[in-house]
Amino acid sequence: MEYIKVTNVPPMSKESIVLCIGIFDGLHRGHQYLFQQARKLLNEDDKLAVWTFSSLDQTSITPIAQKRDLLERQGIQKMYEVEVSEAYTKITLETFTLEHLTLLNVKYIVVGEGFSFGKGHASDVELLQQLCERIGVQVLIVPLLRRNDKIISSTEIREYIKNGQVRSASQLLGRNYSLKGIVAHGNKVGRTLGFPTANLDQIDEYVAPSAGVYLGTVERYDPIIEQTESWNCLISAGYRPTVGGKSYKVEAYLLDYSGDLYDQTISVSFVERMRGEINFASLDDLIVQMKEDERSAREAFGMPLDRQNT
């Protein structure tokens, strides 16, 4: 996928594209449906492109690096990304359409029916259609996808994640919610308790699941064998009050794994919330609960109840 970072106006291009416009945070089922409709408009010489926006001032379901990966998996061939700044917020839809998009060879523009350009707009669909008519570009308005009579939205998914309702979030995303980061060296408390964990670093851009213990999976791409390996895991997300933790951390205890993941990039996916975070009276009480959590996790995953190769 070709990636173009836009700071002001896009570079001129004569390549024929069908252009989907939106924030696309989460790349949820509604976004996937929009891309499906856009693909139907493609001719042999057209490329499927996305114009999307990002901001450094807020957390995301899919920060930009992960969004790129997911867009490529959706068959997007070209990605224009704008980092929204104070200057960019002053650009009007008229300027965007008549001065920016005219630098590109856009065959169709595809947006959801709730499309708006900038904050405080109820809808800009009608204006977009009028402006595109002036420059000879057709506009496809895709109906918003619903589930249980509710519109699938990134806002709703964020709330599910913040409340620990990761299964509900996954149903709207079409995949398990995941965080991608680097395994950092921690204080190794888990190892001393008999539960060595992979501590995920560089995840501040993600929406943080509520504090608690989760069932999950860990994936790591191995460049030597050129394959992705995965393990079932228990995830601890929160502040670790029993051991005097102060900051929010995400740690994964990989079931039946033996090895060293330090400084490697892994993806941690949340399957189901098991319980909330507890401030135990003693480390012994914590260990008892961790053993019970592991037993429950093994039962849920259909794994042997005794540890293997650890």
C-alpha positions as CSV (number, residue, x, y, z in Angstrom):
1,M,0.0,0.0,0.0
2,E,1.3,3.4,-0.9
3,Y,1.3,5.9,2.0
4,I,1.2,9.7,1.6
5,K,1.5,12.0,4.5
6,V,-0.4,15.2,3.9
7,T,0.7,18.4,5.7
8,N,-1.0,21.0,3.5
9,V,-2.2,19.9,0.1
10,P,-1.7,16.5,-1.5
11,P,0.9,15.9,-4.2
12,M,-0.6,16.1,-7.7
13,S,-1.4,12.7,-9.1
14,K,-3.0,11.5,-12.4
15,E,-3.6,8.0,-11.0
16,S,-7.3,7.2,-11.2
17,I,-8.7,6.5,-7.7
18,V,-11.9,5.7,-5.9
19,L,-11.5,7.7,-2.7
20,C,-13.0,6.8,0.7
21,I,-13.0,9.7,3.2
22,G,-13.2,9.4,7.0
23,I,-11.4,9.1,10.3
24,F,-12.0,5.3,10.2
25,D,-10.9,4.8,13.9
26,G,-11.2,1.1,14.7
27,L,-11.8,0.0,11.1
28,H,-15.0,-1.5,12.4
29,R,-17.7,-3.5,10.6
30,G,-19.3,-0.2,9.3
31,H,-16.0,0.9,7.8
32,Q,-15.5,-2.5,6.2
33,Y,-19.0,-2.3,4.7
34,L,-18.1,1.1,3.2
35,F,-15.0,-0.3,1.6
36,Q,-17.0,-3.2,0.2
37,Q,-19.3,-0.8,-1.5
38,A,-16.3,1.3,-2.8
39,R,-14.7,-1.8,-4.4
40,K,-17.8,-2.2,-6.6
41,L,-17.0,1.1,-8.3
42,L,-13.5,0.1,-9.3
43,N,-12.6,-0.4,-12.9
44,E,-9.4,-2.2,-14.1
45,D,-7.2,0.9,-14.0
46,D,-8.6,2.4,-10.7
47,K,-7.0,2.1,-7.3
48,L,-8.9,2.0,-4.0
49,A,-7.7,4.9,-1.8
50,V,-8.4,6.3,1.6
51,W,-8.2,9.9,2.9
52,T,-8.1,9.7,6.7
53,F,-7.3,11.9,9.6
54,S,-5.3,11.5,12.8
55,S,-4.6,13.6,15.9
56,L,-1.9,13.5,18.5
57,D,-4.2,14.9,21.2
58,Q,-6.4,11.8,21.8
59,T,-6.2,8.0,22.2
60,S,-7.5,5.8,19.4
61,I,-8.9,2.3,18.9
62,T,-6.4,2.0,16.1
63,P,-3.4,4.4,16.2
64,I,-2.1,5.3,12.8
65,A,0.5,2.5,12.5
66,Q,-2.1,-0.1,13.2
67,K,-4.6,1.7,11.0
68,R,-2.2,1.4,8.1
69,D,-1.9,-2.4,8.6
70,L,-5.6,-2.9,8.8
71,L,-6.3,-0.7,5.8
72,E,-3.9,-2.8,3.7
73,R,-5.6,-6.0,4.8
74,Q,-8.9,-4.4,3.6
75,G,-7.4,-4.1,0.1
76,I,-6.7,-0.3,0.3
77,Q,-3.9,0.5,-2.2
78,K,-3.3,4.1,-1.4
79,M,-3.6,6.0,1.9
80,Y,-3.6,9.8,2.4
81,E,-3.2,10.7,6.0
82,V,-3.6,14.1,7.5
83,E,-2.5,14.9,11.0
84,V,-5.1,17.4,12.1
85,S,-3.5,20.6,13.3
86,E,-5.0,24.0,14.4
87,A,-4.2,25.3,10.9
88,Y,-5.9,22.3,9.2
89,T,-9.1,22.7,11.3
90,K,-9.6,26.1,9.6
91,I,-9.8,24.5,6.1
92,T,-13.3,24.6,4.8
93,L,-15.0,21.8,2.9
94,E,-15.1,24.1,-0.1
95,T,-11.3,24.5,0.0
96,F,-10.7,20.8,0.6
97,T,-12.9,19.8,-2.4
98,L,-12.1,22.5,-4.9
99,E,-8.4,23.0,-4.2
100,H,-7.1,19.8,-2.6
101,L,-9.1,17.0,-4.3
102,T,-8.8,18.6,-7.7
103,L,-5.0,17.8,-7.5
104,L,-6.0,14.1,-7.6
105,N,-7.7,12.1,-10.3
106,V,-10.7,11.1,-8.3
107,K,-13.3,9.0,-10.1
108,Y,-15.7,8.5,-7.1
109,I,-15.8,9.8,-3.5
110,V,-17.3,7.4,-1.0
111,V,-18.4,8.5,2.4
112,G,-20.8,7.3,5.1
113,E,-24.2,9.0,5.4
114,G,-23.1,10.8,8.6
115,F,-20.1,12.4,6.9
116,S,-19.0,15.8,8.3
117,F,-15.9,17.8,7.7
118,G,-14.6,19.4,10.9
119,K,-16.1,19.7,14.3
120,G,-19.6,21.0,15.0
121,H,-21.1,19.9,11.7
122,A,-24.3,17.8,11.8
123,S,-23.8,16.7,8.2
124,D,-21.9,17.9,5.2
125,V,-23.2,15.3,2.7
126,E,-25.4,17.6,0.7
127,L,-22.7,20.3,0.4
128,L,-20.1,17.6,-0.6
129,Q,-22.4,16.4,-3.4
130,Q,-22.9,20.0,-4.6
131,L,-19.2,20.8,-4.6
132,C,-18.2,17.5,-6.3
133,E,-20.8,18.1,-9.0
134,R,-18.9,21.3,-9.8
135,I,-15.6,19.4,-10.4
136,G,-17.2,16.4,-12.1
137,V,-16.7,13.8,-9.4
138,Q,-19.5,11.4,-8.4
139,V,-20.3,10.8,-4.7
140,L,-21.5,7.6,-3.2
141,I,-23.2,7.9,0.2
142,V,-23.1,4.6,2.0
143,P,-25.8,3.9,4.7
144,L,-24.5,3.5,8.2
145,L,-24.3,-0.1,9.3
146,R,-26.5,-1.1,12.2
147,R,-26.4,-3.9,14.8
148,N,-29.4,-4.5,17.0
149,D,-31.0,-1.4,15.6
150,K,-28.1,0.7,16.7
151,I,-25.6,2.4,14.4
152,I,-22.1,0.9,14.7
153,S,-19.8,3.7,15.8
154,S,-16.3,4.2,17.0
155,T,-17.6,6.2,19.9
156,E,-19.7,3.3,21.1
157,I,-16.7,0.9,20.7
158,R,-14.5,3.2,22.8
159,E,-17.0,3.2,25.6
160,Y,-17.2,-0.6,25.5
161,I,-13.4,-0.8,25.8
162,K,-13.2,1.7,28.6
163,N,-15.8,-0.2,30.5
164,G,-14.1,-3.5,30.0
165,Q,-16.8,-4.9,27.7
166,V,-14.2,-6.1,25.2
167,R,-16.5,-8.9,23.8
168,S,-19.1,-6.3,22.9
169,A,-16.4,-4.1,21.3
170,S,-15.1,-7.1,19.3
171,Q,-18.6,-7.8,17.9
172,L,-18.7,-4.4,16.4
173,L,-15.0,-4.4,15.3
174,G,-15.2,-7.8,13.6
175,R,-12.1,-8.9,15.5
176,N,-10.7,-8.8,19.0
177,Y,-9.5,-5.4,20.3
178,S,-5.7,-5.5,20.4
179,L,-2.8,-3.4,21.5
180,K,0.6,-3.6,19.7
181,G,3.7,-2.6,21.6
182,I,7.2,-3.5,22.7
183,V,7.9,-6.0,25.6
184,A,9.7,-3.9,28.2
185,H,11.8,-4.9,31.2
186,G,9.7,-4.5,34.3
187,N,10.3,-5.1,38.0
188,K,9.8,-8.8,37.5
189,V,7.3,-9.2,40.3
190,G,5.3,-11.6,38.3
191,R,8.3,-13.9,37.8
192,T,9.0,-14.0,41.5
193,L,5.3,-15.0,42.1
194,G,5.6,-17.8,39.6
195,F,3.7,-15.9,36.8
196,P,6.2,-14.3,34.5
197,T,4.6,-11.6,32.3
198,A,5.3,-9.7,29.2
199,N,5.0,-6.0,30.0
200,L,3.7,-4.0,27.1
201,D,5.3,-0.6,26.4
202,Q,4.6,2.2,23.9
203,I,0.8,1.8,24.1
204,D,-0.2,5.3,25.3
205,E,-2.0,6.1,22.0
206,Y,-4.5,3.3,22.6
207,V,-7.9,3.4,24.3
208,A,-7.2,1.7,27.7
209,P,-9.4,-1.1,28.8
210,S,-10.7,-0.8,32.3
211,A,-8.6,-2.3,35.1
212,G,-9.1,-6.0,35.5
213,V,-8.0,-9.5,34.3
214,Y,-8.9,-10.7,30.8
215,L,-8.6,-13.7,28.7
216,G,-6.6,-13.0,25.6
217,T,-4.1,-14.0,23.0
218,V,-0.6,-12.8,22.2
219,E,0.8,-12.8,18.6
220,R,4.4,-12.3,17.5
221,Y,5.7,-12.3,14.0
222,D,8.9,-14.3,13.7
223,P,11.0,-13.0,10.8
224,I,13.2,-16.1,10.8
225,I,10.5,-18.5,10.0
226,E,8.3,-15.8,8.4
227,Q,5.3,-16.8,10.4
228,T,3.1,-15.4,13.1
229,E,3.1,-17.3,16.3
230,S,0.3,-17.1,18.9
231,W,-0.4,-18.1,22.5
232,N,-3.4,-18.0,24.8
233,C,-2.8,-15.7,27.7
234,L,-4.1,-14.0,30.8
235,I,-3.9,-10.2,30.6
236,S,-3.6,-7.9,33.6
237,A,-4.6,-4.4,32.8
238,G,-4.5,-1.7,35.6
239,Y,-2.5,-0.3,38.4
240,R,-1.3,-3.3,40.4
241,P,-2.3,-1.9,43.8
242,T,-1.2,-5.1,45.7
243,V,2.4,-4.6,44.7
244,G,2.3,-0.8,45.1
245,G,1.8,0.0,41.4
246,K,1.0,3.6,40.5
247,S,0.7,3.8,36.7
248,Y,-1.5,1.9,34.3
249,K,0.2,-1.2,32.8
250,V,-0.8,-4.0,30.5
251,E,0.9,-7.3,31.2
252,A,0.3,-10.7,29.5
253,Y,1.0,-14.1,31.1
254,L,1.4,-16.5,28.2
255,L,0.1,-20.0,28.9
256,D,2.6,-22.8,28.3
257,Y,5.2,-20.5,26.9
258,S,8.9,-20.6,27.7
259,G,11.2,-18.1,26.3
260,D,12.3,-14.4,26.2
261,L,10.2,-11.8,24.5
262,Y,12.1,-8.7,25.8
263,D,12.4,-5.9,23.3
264,Q,10.2,-7.7,20.8
265,T,7.0,-6.3,19.2
266,I,3.9,-8.3,20.1
267,S,0.1,-7.8,19.7
268,V,-2.1,-8.4,22.8
269,S,-5.7,-9.1,22.0
270,F,-8.6,-9.0,24.6
271,V,-11.1,-11.8,24.4
272,E,-13.2,-11.5,27.6
273,R,-13.0,-9.8,30.9
274,M,-12.8,-12.2,33.8
275,R,-12.9,-9.9,36.8
276,G,-12.0,-6.5,38.1
277,E,-8.7,-5.4,39.7
278,I,-8.5,-6.3,43.4
279,N,-6.2,-4.9,46.1
280,F,-5.3,-8.0,48.0
281,A,-4.4,-8.0,51.6
282,S,-1.2,-10.0,51.0
283,L,0.9,-11.5,48.2
284,D,-0.2,-15.0,49.2
285,D,-3.8,-14.0,48.6
286,L,-2.8,-12.6,45.2
287,I,-1.0,-15.9,44.3
288,V,-4.1,-17.9,45.2
289,Q,-6.3,-15.8,43.0
290,M,-3.8,-15.9,40.1
291,K,-3.8,-19.7,40.3
292,E,-7.6,-19.7,40.1
293,D,-7.5,-17.2,37.2
294,E,-5.1,-19.6,35.4
295,R,-7.3,-22.6,36.0
296,S,-10.3,-20.7,34.7
297,A,-8.4,-19.6,31.7
298,R,-7.2,-23.1,30.8
299,E,-10.8,-24.4,31.1
300,A,-12.0,-21.6,28.8
301,F,-9.4,-22.3,26.2
302,G,-9.7,-26.1,26.5
303,M,-6.1,-26.4,27.6
304,P,-4.6,-29.0,30.0
305,L,-5.1,-27.8,33.6
306,D,-1.4,-28.4,34.4
307,R,1.3,-26.2,33.0
308,Q,3.3,-27.5,30.1
309,N,6.9,-26.7,29.3
310,T,7.1,-23.7,31.7
